């Protein structure tokens, strides 16, 4: 992925989601993926579930980043070799969010799922690998320390940074949501629905 010097110096804008139901939360211990898709270092992740109308308002608030990501996609695609462009035919922009389907009826539920993720380890400016912690706050914005993951259906807001991506081999582009911090408004115990 090619970035201009200007892109590198541009400070990413911080965003906060509206309050929403959390489904899959790993903010205490990193998620190491599945057998098919392992994540050796682990990642902290939160999946939020929003009704379609709320999800659309959320996406509307990211309009500037979505436009920048689409412009970057066009620029990155144009910089690919002629053979690659011919084989791919055109780039594909993947809108953030995944439509949720009922497991039994296989019909849409009317909800959209958004995933926020950040690596559990990072390399600092001195080249040392450091463990990352996700900042967690309560409803009054006081820092909290959790001993277990919030349970299914906890209500939270997520502070995140949206960054564009482009995959040369597939021509797919979109926005990645990097998890910065979490505010828990209603905590369900782990294992509770």
Secondary structure, 3 states (H helix, E strand, C coil): CCCCHHHHHCCCCEEECCCEEEEEEEEEEEEEECCCCEEEEEEEEEEEEEEHHHHHHHHHCCHHHHHHHHHHHHHHHHCCCHHHHHHHCCCEEECCCEEEECCCCCCEEEEEEEEEEEECEEECCCCCEEECCCEEECCCCCECCCCCCCCCCCEEEEEEEEEEEEECCCCEEEEEEEEEEEEEEECCCCCCC
